[in-house]
Amino acid sequence: MLTYRDRSSIMGSMKTLTRDQRCSVIRCLCDGVSIAATTRITGAAKNTIQKLTRELGQAVLEFQNVVLRNLPCKRIEIDEVWEFCYAKDKNLPDRMRGEPGVGSIWTWTALCAETKLLLSWRLGARDSANAQYFISDVAERLANRCQMTTDGNRLYLAAVNDAFRGDVDFAQLVKQFGNETGPAETRYSPGKCLGAIKQQVEGNPDMDLVSTSYAERQNLNIRMQNRRYTRLTNAFSKKAEMLAFSVAITFMYHNFVRVHQTIKTTPAVAAGVAKHRWTVGDMVDLLPLAVAGKRGPYKKRISD
């Protein structure tokens, strides 16, 4: 998993919030509520909510990095969803252009089509370096050969070949878009999709199962459940590290807490990662004892 900050450098604590208050804040953030609205609903201060996001985000990043291993996923769908930090590319100051963590940022996601588990993700530019890192991480988390479908992005071709070395059934779904009338700079949505072509790339994929529909539907879930992804608002992230922590909490909620309507359980249970459905309280309990405001066991001092 992508981490942006070492835990030892994280300052602040959650001593001012009880466990129930933390749960209320996290429920709001995982249901698409903005930070400002969360302060009005829960009464928690803005800085306190940001500290909780940072500290819990780091905790769930580390937890999922450990447990999302040796996964039995057989059908993987991969896609990217666009977001921006600080400002859109066209509005960035000249002094900030080219700097990492500002402007356009893509969230690369890998979704198991059968269990709906988000097994890997990465935040970064839409370039070959991030494609290589992301696909390598996906390959390391799987326990068996799988069928993989991506969109027509050519960055995946070399990345999949290098990461899997032929041990994958890989196909691409290449969509064809029509030309819309009017200047491109005035259009918000891409052109109308006229169809899609299925292309076999490696191995022997079942062409009837070549699809990215579940991954694209998950992109909608991300925009609905995480306010930082909501378009045409001022709720976007101002710092990339806060976006990373927020995404980690959203995906933890998706994998372990939220019951999927199709499989009637959580993706983590369906994939055998968890034995039971988690609660938001279980997520909050991943916070270190020092951060959560709890004292450790008293150690009796032994005299010389």
Buried (B, 14 or more C-beta within 10 A) or exposed (E): BBBBBEBEEBEBBBEEBEBEBBBBBBBBBBBBBBBEEBBEEBEBEEEBBBBBBBBBBBBBBBBBBEBBEEBBBBBBBBBBBEBBBBBEEEEBEEEEEEEEBBBEBBBBBBBBBBBBBBBBBBBBEBEEEBBBBBBBBBBEBBEEEBBBBBBBBEBBBEBBBEBBEEEBBBBBBBBEEEEEEEEEEEEEEEBEEEEBEBBEBBBEBEEEBBBBEBBBEBBEBBBEBBBBBBEEEEBBBEBBBBBBBBBBBBBBBBBBBBEBEEBEBBBBBBBEBBEEBBEBEBBBBBBEEEBBBEEEEEEEEEEE
